[in-house]
């Protein structure tokens, strides 16, 4: 049973961003070099910034020499220096939960970058960063947590052509992840909420002002209303536990097979949205992105193959599956609304944060207008005919 208690929070306890709030620090390679040397005694040879909504991530290669006694061998493939946004950095217990979660799933055989201790033997450190490029003139300094994670070679799923085998593996990995986390709990996961958690869908109303088109705004309102009516009011019926909560095409690692050019899933990244919540949200999130990005396989069918792969590893019941459409559409809504909002407030990151918008509005409209009977019928047939799985979507079939 999912019990949420996020009302009556003080300013220091707040976990959801306010409209117009600056939380993303300014980081360049010079700052990366200074921080890496000072905190980890690692000399950065080169670095490249990676995509992120609110944080700053740099893939760095370093010299093999270090006096950091907590690094027994320097990672050949380099590291990712992660500078967390200033809002989430207020909650060190939540970052501790993420570190524990990463180590927990890694011990269970899931490939994911492990955190590295700094020269003081700590897995994170609170540091001050400017909020814009004019460091000397900046009137605002953001307090942000810094972590270092080992880099795992591979490429992200984004841009890779989907096959039924790859889609099944994506579902398998997501299900394996949830299975690995069934015996992991941390108190911070029950009280920490971010705007990207599906439990926060109603909060999108505060950001809809960024959607200038009336029809699109109305569509988002319809999705929110349906989610509140059919999902939020039935949390007590949904299977719950600790989730990654952001398995998407930027957070799945794949490698190319040398013989045929197809791809295999090899790992998962970024536990920054992890939370105690409803398991149906986990599969809904990745289904949103495969439906959006599937060009070769019919997008709706792509979602079905991903769902089947998930159900091979982690079973969901009737009450969970009957609200799957609302959950998938709610993730579309989050991505579209927050993409527009983030682009307006952080233009330099617009290409990344608007990546969903290119096809997202058309896809959401198509999905939303499709009846549950038709949608669930297609997914049910894929599960049964291709995988021998009886997916119970309830009375909507």
C-alpha positions in Angstrom: 0.0 0.0 0.0 1.3 3.4 -0.9 1.0 6.1 1.7 2.2 9.6 0.8 2.9 12.4 3.3 4.2 15.5 1.5 1.9 18.1 2.9 3.0 20.7 5.5 6.7 20.6 4.4 9.0 23.4 5.5 11.2 25.2 3.0 14.2 23.0 3.9 12.0 19.9 3.5 10.6 20.9 0.1 11.5 18.5 -2.7 9.5 19.8 -5.7 10.8 22.7 -7.7 8.9 26.0 -7.8 8.2 27.7 -11.1 11.1 30.0 -12.0 13.4 28.6 -9.4 17.1 28.3 -10.4 18.5 25.0 -9.2 20.9 23.9 -12.0 24.5 25.0 -11.3 26.9 26.3 -13.9 29.8 23.9 -14.4 32.6 24.0 -17.0 35.7 21.9 -17.6 37.9 24.1 -15.5 35.6 23.7 -12.5 35.4 19.9 -13.2 39.2 19.8 -13.1 39.5 21.8 -9.9 36.8 19.8 -8.0 38.1 16.4 -9.2 41.6 17.2 -8.0 40.6 18.8 -4.7 38.0 16.2 -3.7 39.4 13.0 -5.3 43.0 13.8 -6.1 42.4 12.9 -9.7 44.0 14.9 -12.5 41.5 15.3 -15.3 43.0 14.8 -18.8 39.8 15.4 -20.7 36.0 15.7 -20.1 32.7 15.8 -21.9 29.4 17.0 -20.5 26.5 14.5 -20.5 22.8 15.2 -20.8 20.8 16.0 -17.7 17.7 18.0 -16.9 18.6 19.7 -13.6 22.0 18.3 -12.7 25.5 18.5 -14.3 27.3 15.3 -15.3 30.8 15.1 -16.9 32.5 12.0 -18.2 36.1 12.4 -17.4 39.3 10.6 -18.2 42.0 10.9 -15.5 45.7 10.3 -14.9 46.5 6.9 -13.4 48.4 8.5 -10.5 46.5 9.4 -7.3 47.1 9.5 -3.6 43.5 8.8 -2.8 43.8 5.7 -0.6 40.1 4.8 -1.3 40.8 4.3 -5.0 42.7 1.0 -5.3 42.9 1.2 -9.1 42.0 4.1 -11.4 39.1 3.1 -13.7 40.4 2.7 -17.2 37.2 3.9 -18.8 37.1 7.0 -16.6 34.4 8.4 -14.3 31.3 10.5 -14.2 31.5 13.5 -12.0 27.9 14.3 -10.9 26.9 17.6 -9.5 23.4 17.4 -8.1 21.0 20.4 -8.4 20.7 22.6 -5.4 17.1 21.5 -4.5 17.9 17.8 -4.2 21.2 18.6 -2.6 19.4 19.7 0.5 18.5 16.1 1.2 21.7 14.2 1.9 19.7 11.2 3.3 18.1 10.8 -0.1 21.4 10.7 -1.9 22.6 8.2 0.7 19.6 6.1 -0.3 20.6 6.3 -3.9 24.1 5.2 -3.1 22.8 2.3 -1.1 20.4 1.4 -3.8 23.1 1.3 -6.5 25.4 -0.9 -4.4 22.4 -3.2 -3.6 21.5 -3.8 -7.2 25.1 -4.1 -8.3 25.6 -6.9 -5.7 22.6 -8.7 -7.4 24.3 -8.7 -10.8 22.8 -5.6 -12.4 25.5 -3.5 -14.1 25.4 0.1 -13.0 28.1 2.7 -12.2 29.3 2.4 -8.6 30.1 5.5 -6.4 33.7 6.2 -5.5 34.9 7.6 -2.1 36.7 11.0 -2.0 39.9 11.6 -0.2 38.0 11.9 3.1 36.4 8.5 2.6 33.0 9.9 1.8 30.7 9.1 -1.1 29.5 12.7 -1.5 30.5 16.3 -0.5 28.5 19.5 -0.4 30.2 22.3 -2.5 29.4 25.8 -3.7 28.9 26.5 -7.4 27.8 29.6 -9.5 24.4 29.6 -11.2 25.7 31.2 -14.4 28.8 31.7 -16.5 29.7 35.0 -14.9 31.2 33.4 -11.9 32.9 36.6 -10.6 29.7 38.6 -10.9 27.2 35.9 -9.9 25.1 37.0 -6.9 23.8 33.5 -6.3 25.9 30.5 -5.3 24.2 27.1 -5.3 25.1 24.5 -2.7 25.3 21.2 -4.5 26.3 17.7 -3.7 29.2 16.2 -5.6 29.7 12.5 -6.3 32.0 10.4 -8.5 30.9 7.2 -10.2 32.8 4.7 -12.2 32.1 4.9 -16.0 30.7 1.9 -17.7 31.5 1.7 -21.5 28.6 1.3 -23.9 26.1 3.6 -25.5 22.8 4.9 -24.3 19.7 3.4 -25.8 18.6 6.7 -27.4 18.9 6.5 -31.2 19.3 2.7 -31.4 16.8 1.0 -33.7 14.4 -1.2 -31.8 13.9 -4.9 -32.5 11.5 -7.2 -30.7 14.5 -8.8 -29.0 15.8 -5.4 -27.8 12.4 -4.3 -26.6 12.0 -7.6 -24.7 15.4 -7.1 -23.1 14.4 -3.5 -22.1 11.4 -4.9 -20.3 13.5 -7.8 -18.8 16.0 -5.3 -17.4 13.3 -3.1 -15.9 11.7 -6.2 -14.3 15.0 -7.5 -13.0 15.7 -4.2 -11.4 12.4 -4.2 -9.5 13.0 -7.7 -8.4 16.4 -6.8 -7.1 14.9 -4.0 -5.1 12.1 -5.9 -3.4 14.3 -6.4 -0.3 15.7 -2.8 -0.3 14.2 0.0 1.7 15.4 3.3 2.9 13.3 5.8 4.8 14.3 8.7 2.5 12.5 7.0 -0.4 9.2 7.2 1.3 9.3 10.9 2.0 11.3 12.3 -1.0 9.3 13.5 -4.0 10.4 15.1 -7.2 8.3 16.7 -9.9 9.2 13.7 -12.1 7.6 11.2 -9.8 4.3 10.1 -11.3 2.7 10.7 -7.9 3.3 14.4 -8.6 1.3 14.5 -11.9 -1.3 17.0 -10.4 1.6 19.4 -9.8 1.9 19.8 -13.6 -0.9 22.3 -13.4 1.5 24.9 -11.9 3.6 24.7 -15.1 0.9 24.4 -17.8 1.3 28.2 -18.4 4.3 27.2 -20.6 1.9 25.4 -23.0 0.6 28.2 -25.3 -1.6 26.0 -27.5 -5.1 25.7 -26.1 -5.8 22.2 -27.5 -2.5 20.9 -26.0 -3.2 22.5 -22.7 -6.7 20.9 -22.6 -5.2 17.5 -23.5 -2.8 17.7 -20.5 -5.7 18.7 -18.2 -7.7 15.7 -19.4 -4.7 13.4 -18.7 -4.2 14.8 -15.2 -7.9 14.6 -14.4 -8.1 10.9 -15.5 -4.9 10.1 -13.6 -6.3 11.6 -10.4 -9.7 9.8 -10.8 -8.4 6.4 -11.7 -4.9 6.1 -10.3 -4.4 8.5 -7.4 -7.6 7.5 -5.7 -6.7 3.8 -6.0 -3.1 3.9 -4.7 -4.1 1.5 -1.9 -4.9 -1.2 -4.6 -1.6 -0.9 -6.4 1.5 -3.0 -5.8 4.2 -0.8 -4.4 7.9 -0.9 -3.5 11.2 0.9 -4.2 11.6 1.9 -7.8 14.3 3.3 -10.1 11.4 5.5 -11.4 13.2 6.9 -14.5 14.1 4.0 -16.7 14.3 5.7 -20.1 16.2 5.7 -23.3 18.9 8.0 -21.8 19.3 5.7 -18.7 19.7 2.3 -20.4 23.1 1.1 -21.6 23.4 -1.1 -24.7 26.2 -2.7 -26.6 26.3 -3.6 -30.3 26.7 -7.3 -31.3 29.7 -7.5 -33.7 28.1 -10.2 -35.8 24.8 -8.7 -36.8 24.8 -5.1 -35.7 21.9 -5.6 -33.3 22.0 -4.3 -29.7 21.8 -5.9 -26.3 20.9 -4.2 -23.0 23.9 -4.3 -20.6 23.1 -1.9 -17.8 21.1 0.9 -16.2 22.1 4.4 -15.2 21.0 7.3 -12.9 19.0 6.5 -9.7 18.3 10.2 -9.1 14.5 9.8 -9.3 14.3 6.6 -7.2 11.3 6.5 -4.9 9.0 4.2 -3.0 5.9 4.1 -5.2 3.7 2.0 -7.5 5.4 -0.7 -9.6 3.1 0.0 -12.6 4.8 3.4 -12.8 8.1 1.7 -13.5 7.0 -0.1 -16.6 4.7 2.8 -17.7 7.7 5.2 -17.8 9.9 3.1 -20.1 6.8 2.2 -22.2 6.3 5.9 -22.8 9.7 6.3 -24.3 9.8 3.2 -26.5 6.3 4.1 -27.9 7.7 7.5 -28.6 10.9 6.4 -30.3 9.9 3.2 -32.1 10.2 3.8 -35.9 10.6 0.3 -37.3 8.1 -1.6 -35.1 4.6 -0.1 -34.7 4.9 2.1 -31.6 1.9 0.5 -29.8 3.3 -2.9 -30.4 6.7 -1.8 -29.2 5.1 -1.0 -25.9 3.5 -4.4 -25.8 6.8 -6.2 -26.3 8.4 -4.1 -23.6 5.5 -4.9 -21.2 5.8 -8.6 -21.9 9.5 -8.6 -21.2 8.8 -6.8 -17.9 6.1 -9.4 -16.9 8.5 -12.2 -17.6 10.5 -10.9 -14.7 8.0 -9.1 -12.5 4.3 -9.9 -12.3 1.7 -7.2 -12.0 -2.0 -7.8 -11.2 -5.3 -6.7 -12.6 -5.5 -3.5 -10.6 -2.1 -2.4 -11.8 -2.5 -3.2 -15.5 -6.0 -1.7 -15.8 -4.5 1.8 -15.1 -1.5 1.4 -17.4 -2.8 3.7 -20.1 -3.3 6.6 -17.7 0.2 6.0 -16.3 1.9 6.0 -19.7 0.0 9.1 -20.8 0.8 10.8 -17.5 4.5 10.3 -18.2 4.0 11.8 -21.7 2.4 14.8 -20.0 5.2 15.2 -17.6 7.8 15.1 -20.2 6.0 17.5 -22.5 5.1 20.1 -19.9 8.4 20.0 -18.0 10.3 20.0 -21.3 8.6 23.3 -22.3 9.1 24.8 -18.8 12.8 23.8 -18.6 13.5 25.1 -22.1 12.0 28.4 -21.2 14.1 28.7 -18.1 17.3 27.1 -19.3 17.6 27.8 -23.1 21.1 26.3 -23.3 19.6 22.9 -22.5 16.6 23.2 -24.8 17.7 20.6 -27.3 17.8 17.9 -24.6 14.7 18.9 -22.6 12.6 19.2 -25.7 13.6 15.9 -27.2 10.2 14.4 -26.4 8.3 17.3 -27.9 9.3 16.5 -31.5 6.9 13.6 -31.8 5.4 13.6 -28.3 2.3 15.7 -28.8 1.1 13.7 -31.8 1.9 10.4 -30.1 0.1 11.4 -26.8 -3.0 12.5 -28.7 -3.1 9.2 -30.7 -2.6 7.2 -27.5 -5.1 9.2 -25.5 -7.8 8.8 -28.2 -7.4 5.1 -28.4 -9.9 3.1 -26.4 -8.7 1.0 -23.5 -10.3 -2.0 -25.2 -8.3 -1.6 -28.4 -5.1 -0.7 -26.6 -5.2 -3.4 -24.0 -6.4 -5.9 -26.6 -3.2 -5.4 -28.6 -0.9 -5.5 -25.6 -2.7 -8.6 -24.3 -2.4 -10.5 -27.6 1.3 -9.7 -27.8 1.9 -11.0 -24.3 -0.1 -14.2 -25.0 0.8 -15.0 -28.6 4.5 -14.2 -28.4 5.4 -14.8 -24.8 2.7 -17.1 -23.4 1.8 -14.5 -20.7 -1.7 -14.0 -19.6 -1.8 -10.2 -18.8 -5.0 -9.4 -16.9 -6.2 -6.0 -17.8 -9.5 -6.4 -16.1 -12.9 -5.5 -17.5 -11.5 -3.3 -20.3 -11.0 -6.3 -22.6 
